[in-house]
Amino acid sequence: MQKKVISEVGFEIAKNGLPEEISPPVIGFTGYGNVSNGAQEIVGLLPLKEITPVELLELKNQNGIPTNVVYKVVFREEDLSIHKNPDQEFDLQDYYTHPENYKDQFAKYIEHLSVLMNCMYWDDRYPRIITKEYLEEIYKKEIQNDSNWRCYLRSGWFCRMHF
């Protein structure tokens, strides 16, 4: 039943497009395992175009972006974190073995996302992809604009808002 409804929404998006004010809609997925694949399966019922994280950063600068498609981007570890030593390349095995040598670089993508699906494994050995400092900075800029923040507290991103 739910898949049918999402498919119907997808058909309407493909046929009529979305308002310019909310275009282009971009759904980001952290991770590429079973949780991410399940979430992507459901989102795949919408008219999708998959883009890379690099393409995401360039998307809003493009002219003539269609309003009848939803963009999907999947973030891998090397998109989320960089080595603290600027002379070191990202190395996945080193990241898993020595996560303390890495820091977050995800903030550059956040403002380009409409929805973030946090589908990756995380524990406190790894860098948070959305930090308290980042949220405080955004809070100061955006809360006056009636922003709506919802965060999962036991994840790779930190958020605790007090109003």
SULWO-V699131 format. One line per field, one symbol per residue. ss: DSSP state (2 for helix, 1 for strand, 0 for the rest). psi: psi as a letter, one per 30 degrees, with the letter a starting at -180 (. if undefined). A space follows every 10 residues. Layout:
ss: ???
psi: ???
This chain:
ss: 0222222222 2222220002 2200011111 0002222222 2220000111 1022222220 0000000001 1111102222 1110000000 0222222022 2111002222 0000111100 0000000001 0222222222 2222200000 0000001000 000
psi: eeeeeeeeee eeeeefllke fgkkkkkkkk lgaeeeeeee eefffljlkk lleeeeffef fklhkkggkk kkkkkleffe llkfjffklk jeeeeeeiff gllkgfeffe ffkekkjjgl kklgflkkfj leeeeeeeee efffghljkk kjfiagkkkj kk.
